[in-house]
Amino acid sequence: MRYNFRIRKDEYIDDYVVDMKCLNCDYEENIPLDILSSFFDPSVDENPALTCPHCDQDLFVPKDIYDQIKGNFVYKVDK
């Protein structure tokens, strides 16, 4: 299943970032888009997931995906 996630412009570092959160330990960090893009190939992977720098589990996902999996909110498709 593919999930939606946002890319935002961080004015402080003047770069695009993705807010990431671990599904295991709830650790959060902003990852620059160019770093995430180097580890994520949308033609192969459905969703980006990195190794969490805090708990070392491969469950570090964009925060929007975290919220969707945990049921915090649901994206609604416009008809």
Secondary structure, 3 states (H helix, E strand, C coil): CCCCCCCEEECCCCEEEEEEEECCCCCEEEEEHHHHHHHCCCCCCCCCCECCCCCCCCCEEEHHHHHHHHCCCCCCCCC
